[in-house]
């Protein structure tokens, strides 16, 4: 494994791990919550509106919202709702990072909610100022809806798209046994879950204490976190923080080439070099914006984490990230890490989108890439590699 220089001091500010995380009684509470959900599932009806009405009632009844609840021992104080946006380049391990929050039953996790917006507005072909502004406004509206648990700004067609989009399956809240009952498991994936509605989304969202949204940076308007300002200045209505995941660009590009077959034959082209350069430059620009001279609305609300550091010390780093986001730690997160931070055991757990991690293989796999491909990345991503402490191959300097 090549040595990695430490991140610049501005990237390595460690948040002390609070040993007083609220985990006392966590396992017992979660056990009782699962029993309650199992009992509730038996009562659900299987036909249309009656099913949805019963579902909304059960979701609302099972909320832990600071009020006395006969289904739970004691009275819990509901913490203020806090929100986190995870930003990352593609193939950087953001799905693994997102699951560190999705595995906490108190967190509402949204996987790539802007994918539907991008698809509907043909983001890749936006040209006019009006189209670009429309895309930006729609992105802000979608993200803000998840923070406020108010989805009335989304039209019925958009809600229908979220109902059938594959991204739904990455969220435990949106693909729970309530919403995707075993009786429908024989259907294709897009039909095996109940359609979402404005009321249903509101109830699901309100049944969780906090919200986490994962977004590829290429779906952020103009690829810039500066365009998320509107979300962070409205602190009176919702508290938001940004977490930017980064990874060795050689590993990212090699993973992209492996998962997108046609790129195998184009990585020596000028267009491919331009693609690599753009990806690295937008990361550099966003890191400088968030770390060097951050505006007041972003100061103290932006953190960068290196994927290699996360995967090497997943539990400790995860606790730091929870502290940054000001979420309550859950024993279920550690359980998920212990179950997935290991080599895949069978074919079902393998593949480019697997969440199981063999640490040494994940970190060093890019070294199997053709030397010409590695050179393209190092030639176009030198500034980013230097900023993040990744060493170039000695024999290529």
N, C-alpha and C positions, 0 to 999 in steps of 0.2 A: 504494500500500500504506500503510495507516495505521501510524503509529509505535507500537511496543509498548514500554512502559516496562520497564526491567530488572526481572527478578524480584527479590523481596526478597532480601537478602543470604543468608538461610538457604536460599534455593532455588538460588543461583548459586555455591555452593562448588564451585570447579573442582578436579577431581582431576588432577594433573599427568600428562601422557601419558608413559608409560615408553617411551623409544626402544629399549629392549632387549627388545622383544617376541620371543617364540620363533618366528621365522619363517624362520630359516636352514634351508634344505633343505626348506621346507614344500611348495613346488611339486613337487619331485622325489618326496617321500614320497607326496603325494596322487596323482601320476601312477602310481607303482608300486602304490598301493592300488587304483586303478581297474583296472589291468591284472589284479591278483589277483582282484578281484571279477568281472571279465569271464570269467576262466578258471573261477572257481567256478560261475558261472551255467550254463556248459555241462554241468556234472556233475549238475545238479539233476534229480531224477525228477519226474514230473507226476502222481503218483497218491497221494492221501491221506496216510496215516501215513508211508509211505516217503519222500514228498516232505518232510514236516515234519521227520523225523529227519535227512534229508540237509541240510535248511535250517539246523537248529539246529547241526549239526556244522560247517557252513561258516561260520556267523556266529561261532561260538566260535573256530574256527581263524584267522579274519581279525582277531581282536582285537589291539589294541595296548595291552598291559597292563603294560608295564615289564619283561616277561620277554623273553629272546632269542627272536626270531621269524625263521625262515629266509626268510620271505616279504618281510621288510623289511630294509633296510640298517641296520646298527648296532643298538644297544640303546637304547630310549627309556625314560625314567623316567616312569611314570604319576603325574600330579599327584593330590593328594587330591580326591575328588569334591566338587564345589561345585554349588550349586543356586540358581536365580534364579526368582522369581515376577514376571511382568509383570502389572500391574493397570492397568485403564483403563476409562473410560466407553465406550459404543458409538460407532462411527463416528469414532474418534479417531486412526486410523492404527496401531493396535496390530498388525494383520496385517503391515504393512510392517516395524514394529519387530521382530516375532517372526522374520521371515525373515532379519534380520541375524544371528541366532543359528542358525537352521536351516541356513543356507548354510555353516556350519562343520561338517565331517564328524565332529568330535570331540564335538559337542553333541547330546544327545537332546532334541528339541523336541516338546512336547505342545501342541496347539492346542485350547483350550477343553475340557479333560477334564471339567469340571463340568457341561457341557451334558447329558451322559448322566444324571448324578445328578439334575440339575434336572428333566429330562423324566420320569425314573422316579418321582420323589417329588412331582411336581406342585407344585414350589416356589412358584409364583405363588399357590397356594391354601392354603398352609400356615397353619394357624390355632392349633392347640393347642401348648402348650409341648412336649409329647412329640414332635410332628411336627417342630417347629423344631430340637429337640435331635438328633433322628435325622438330619435333613438336615445339620446341622453336623458330626456325627460321620462321616457318609459322605463329606462333602467333605474332611475332614482325612485320612481313610483313603486316599482316591484320590490326593490330592496326595503324601502321605507314601510311598505305594507307588512313585511315580515317582522319588522321591529315593533310596529304599533298594533299588530294583530287585527288590522282593519284592512280588508281586501276589497272594499266596495269600489275602489278606483279601477280595479281590473274588470274588464268586460267578460261576458260569459264565454266567448271563444277562447280567451286566454286561460280561463279556469279549466276549460275542456282540454286544452293543450297540456296543462300540468297534470291532468288526470291520467293521460295516456303516455306521457313522456317517460322514457326509461330512467331519467334522473330521479324519479320518484322512489325507485327501489333502493337508492342509496340512503334514504332517510327512514329511520326506524319509526318516526312519528307518522309519516305519510304512507308507509307500507306495513303498518301494524296488523295484527290478526283481527283487530276491529274492522279495519278498512279493506283488508285483503283476506277474507275468510277462507279457511281450508276448503269449503264447499265449492269455491270457484277455482281451485288450483289446477283443475284439468283444462281450463281455458288458456288461450295464449296470454302472454304477459300483460299486454295492454288492456285485456278484458278481465283479468283475474282480480281486479280491485274495484271497489265502488267508486263511481264518479265523485269528484270533489265538488264542493259548492262554496259560496261565500260564507255561509253560516258554519259549515263544517270546518273550513280552514280557520275561522275565528275561534271556534271552540278548541280545536287541536292546539292552536298557538297559545291560547290562554291557559291551557292545561300544563304548560311548561314555564319555568321561571325565566329562562333566557333564550336568546336566539343566536345561532351561528350560521353564517352564509359563506359558502365557498365559491370563489369566482376565479376563473382564469383571467389573467391580466389582459389578454387579447380581446376580452368581451367588455372591458371597461371602456367607456367612451374615450376615444382618442388615445387609448392605452395608457392613460395618465391618472394617477390617484388624485391629482388636483381637481379632477372632475367629480370627485366624491365629496367635495367641500360641503355641499348642501346637507348631506347626511350628518356631518359631524358638528355643524354649527347649531343644530337644533337640539341642544343639550337639555333644554327644559322639557322636551317631550320624549327623548330617548338618548341613552348613553351609548356611544359607539367607539370601538377601538379597531385599529387595523393591524393585522399580523401578516407580514410578507414572508413567504417561504421561498428560499433560494436553494439552488443545487449546482454542483459542478456542471457547467454548460456542456462539457464533453459527454457526461452521462445523459443529460437531457436530449441532446441531438442524436446520440446513438440509440436511445430508446425510441425517439420519434421515427428514425429511419427503420427500425425493426418493426414498429407497429403500423407504419404506413408504407406498404410494399413498394409503391411506385417510386418512392424516394430513393430506394436502393440503387436505382440507375441514374439518378440525377444529382447526386451529391457533389459531383465534380463540376457542375454547371455554374455559370455566373449567377443565375437566379437563386440557386441554393445558397451560395455565399451571401447574397443580399438578404435572404431570409434569416440566416444565422446572425448576421450583423444587426439586423433590426431587432431580433429577439433580445440580444444581449444589450444593445444600446437602450432599449426602453426600460430594461431592468436597472441599468446604471442610472438613468435619468430619474426613475422613481425612488431609488435608494438615496440619491443626492437630495432630492426634494424632501424626503421624509426625515433625513438624518443630518444633513449638513446645515441647512438654514430653514428648518420647518416653520411654516406659518403658525400663528398662535392657536388656530383651531385644530392643528395636528400635534402640537407639542405635547409630549408625554402620552400620546395615544397611538404611537406607531412603534412597532417592534419587528425586527428581522431575525429569522431563525434559519440556520443552515440545516438542510436535510440530513447531512452526514452526522451532525451533532445530535440531532433528534433520534436517529435510528441507532446510534451507538449508546445512548443513555436515555431511553424513551421515557421511563417513569419519572426521573428527576426533571428532565426538560419539560415534560407534560405538566408537572406540578408548577413549574415556573410560568408556563403559559396560562394556566388556570389563575395563578396569582395576578398576572398581568391583566387578564380579562376580568378579574374580580368575580370569578365563578366559584361555587362551592365544590371542593374536590369530592369525588365519589370513588368508593372501592371498586365499583364496576369498571372504571377506566383501567385500573391496574390489572384487573382480571382479563380485560380485552387485550391489553398489551402482552401479557404473559402467554395468551393463547395464540397471538398472531406474530409475535416477534421471534419467529423460528422458521426453518425451511419448510416449504410445502410438503405434505405427506403423500399426496396423490395427485392425479391429473386434474381433478376438479379444483384444486387449490393452486394450480400453476397458471401460467399465461401472463401476458403483459399487463393485465389489469388486476392481478391478484393482490390481495391485501396482506398476504403472508410474506414475511421478510427474512431472508437469509442475509444477515448483516454484511458479512465479508463479500458475498456475491453481489449484493446491491451496490455497494460502494465501489468495487473494483471492476465490475463487469464491462465498463466502457473501454477498458484496456484491450478487450477483444476486438474492438473496432478496427477497420482498415486504417493504416497510418495516414493515408490521404485524407480520410474523413477527420481524424484527430487534428491534422494540420489545418484544415479549413476552419475548425472551431477555434483553435488557438490563435490563428491569424486574425480572426474577426472578433474575438472576445477577450483580448488581452486586458483591456481596462477592467472589465468585470472580474476576471480571474484574479487580477492584482488586488482589487478592492475587497474581494471575499477571501483572499488568502490561499487560492489554489495555485500550486506550482505547475509550470509547464514541464513537459517531459524534457529531461536534461539533454538528450541526444537530438532534440529538435530546436534547441535555442540557437 
